[in-house]
């Protein structure tokens, strides 16, 4: 028996039975080795980390798409309450997304919680019970007033060019802890404002791209990885079919020289085959106890959707997925009807987030899992549309928990009204540098050569904010 491969303009190959078996052994021996090494060795460019002992092994990113208002959630401003209706006593940014009027007080009361005395508004009563686990950063700032650019900056470090996402950089640097699951999964991601570029590997090899499960237009209960199991073919038959396909792909690759795209496709086929053993179980929440489901709010239609994302994220993190993103999309953009919109949004996410923090802690996972909550920017203290707020990238709040950050602290500050970051300012690049550091990666050394230069997540900037590290 012989197998004749299609003629290409660069070569023609004919494989006999013995040679075919040899190709299978050699080709899949290298794939097996790659799997043992975190899926890295067969991909050009190699892996450069970890560079030093890590405090965190994995990341769960809770993304609030649209831009939650820092001055209505976690950045209490008494002066804003006092001066409601008055003009802002200093200049507004030179570039604004849209005109705004005078100062508008927060519609919600704030209260101090925990030993840390952190101020939290009425919007997040459940998260407020966990403030002593949280590290608030109240001085993050970016440069882009538009959703698309701001999302790309937060996710990739660049608002002007297509660059690898932070999840892809982390997977490139560390590989995956579980070879039967993708190392980077994004649950119900938005398809707008940059879309796939927010979880793309860009010029990094494709094996590091995020795997989307569902999208923002699909309820989390319907989000799934399609065709995980073949309805008819046995694993043995699938293995034989895949071996033949991979042999042809290897021969094609050798005939043309190394191609990242083809190599990534070969490895993605292998990952898809291995996923059959574990992924269906991970995404099936029926085995969770009623108490756990209630903790995440799965018993309430208001909280069920985001609660399902958070519970799935915990299961993925527990199984060794390196980077998991949950997205609450696209709901936080209240240019008007701030009170109505933010109250609806916070009701949907507050209990699930608190449940995630409690569950991670009870399982001993919080100490080496970094959880961070963020939108692409904050909102203005000045009014828009009568009862709304405009985009504000100049000073907004994010928080982190677990994974080596100091608990129960607030770092940085905005001005008296919450418009600009004024002390201990953190740029997006600083945030990314700190994130990588917690994972044992030096942001200046985690580079990839492409098109004649070395690229990194933090471009040519960024500093590790050691003041917030344990």
C-alpha angles and dihedrals in degrees: 000000000000133000117217115205123213116274115253127191090252105043148354121220133191119188124198125206095267094044090047091055091047090052090051092052095046096040097048094038087064091047091051089051090049090053092052090052095050097272091292113108099072094052123087116246097039126220120287103193169135089039096183138357111305128227092200129042099189144012135227111193117198104199120197102198115209102036120279115222113256092199091056097045119029109349106076115201116186090182090060090054091047097047099043110155096016124117117265103264094222137042122291118230116289089235116045131174090226137344119278134192134216129330118295121202120227112265090218134074120238127217136184119246140189131359088303093059091223115178115237128171127233088263093078109037094149097046086047089068089064101047092117087065093050134090108204118205106196100174106060114139139177136180107241125085095190125084096233096052093040093051091050092048092051094044102036108014093245130083095185108043137042106259135164115277121247089251090056092048090050093049090047090052100044110016121216129304091214121047092194094065135047111266093224121043128173116197119215094340123190117260092203135069094042095338113190091011088073091066099024124122088216106188094355112098111284093244087077095057118116118258110229117214108198120324139247091278094057124075112246089241089063097041111110145146102255124233096009091156129031109238094218115013120087121231089251092056092045090050091052092047092048093047090056092047092048092049090055091046091050092051090048091049093049091050092056103033124249114330119185092207094054093042090051090049091051091052093044089056090053092048091049090054093049092046090070089074098058116003098078090054094047094053093045106091095181092097091062116101121254088245092057093047090051091048089060094042098250089141092064123067090216094059101024098093100052090032089059090052092050094048091048089050090054091050091049093047090048089052092054105263105157101213127019125178126196115193128203096197138219104334114100099075100108107169083157136009091037094167095050095044101043092045091053092046097047091049089057096051109024099080096040092051092048089048091052093051092048093046095048091049094048091052095048091245100114094073092066100024117084112212118190132181121202147143124211090259141337131250138260124264086221121086128254129185093006097289107022141083132232130230116287121187093163099085128356142148132254128166137210134196135191124353098092103311121128112262126225098019139116119214126196130001144227127222122281092280099038099247104118133028104244110169132038089001118199122202120205087256090057090051092051092047090053093046091053091045091056088055093052095259126128105220091211093053099042095089139145125203113229132158093356101312141075114252130196138177092254094045105208098331141056135104130210109248097223093175091077096046125099 
